[in-house]
């Protein structure tokens, strides 16, 4: 169990009997969030214990922290934040839905529950007319688009086109995802999972010889040093 109060510190407790607070004991583990906010009220931990979220009325933001060891608050590291100031300036509670695609804020300045989506609609386009070596630094989940491939030809024709794409995660280990074009065929019909660690580098290659109707995608390397 995790508790946060007006001293802007998260405390961790163990329950020897699940869901029974009479069996609670303090584990001598805590984490201060005063560098982000000194008026804290709301807290939520995700289902696998790797992220914890805090909100309050000081800076009107949701703050995300990554736990190096799941469910161990003493290993928390600040990751990113998201402003809710346009909706609520004194947030008291935060909770997420079961798959983490939506979260909800409740506060006292507007007496309203606000719903947010964590699904980013960002699109990143790679123009094949301009280059065939690309790199992108992720700052959110993104949908990839390949534009302007050469006209259809044959596998040995000069209109065949190949490209490489370097994908770099953000420094906060947010684990951002990529949605690939549906025209990409992957080995075993399975798209790769990006490396989620901070500043991780994954390299991919693609080729097409039918003008982009079908792309063949391959993982060249992941978690490259």
Secondary structure as GFF3:
##gff-version 3
##sequence-region A 1 225
A	DSSP	beta_strand	2	4	.	.	.	ID=ss1
A	DSSP	beta_strand	9	15	.	.	.	ID=ss2
A	DSSP	three_ten_helix	21	23	.	.	.	ID=ss3
A	DSSP	beta_strand	24	32	.	.	.	ID=ss4
A	DSSP	beta_strand	40	45	.	.	.	ID=ss5
A	DSSP	beta_strand	51	56	.	.	.	ID=ss6
A	DSSP	beta_strand	61	67	.	.	.	ID=ss7
A	DSSP	three_ten_helix	73	75	.	.	.	ID=ss8
A	DSSP	beta_strand	76	83	.	.	.	ID=ss9
A	DSSP	beta_strand	91	96	.	.	.	ID=ss10
A	DSSP	beta_strand	102	107	.	.	.	ID=ss11
A	DSSP	beta_strand	113	117	.	.	.	ID=ss12
A	DSSP	beta_strand	122	127	.	.	.	ID=ss13
A	DSSP	beta_strand	133	137	.	.	.	ID=ss14
A	DSSP	beta_strand	142	147	.	.	.	ID=ss15
A	DSSP	beta_strand	161	168	.	.	.	ID=ss16
A	DSSP	beta_strand	178	179	.	.	.	ID=ss17
A	DSSP	beta_strand	184	186	.	.	.	ID=ss18
A	DSSP	three_ten_helix	187	189	.	.	.	ID=ss19
A	DSSP	beta_strand	201	208	.	.	.	ID=ss20
A	DSSP	beta_strand	215	221	.	.	.	ID=ss21
###
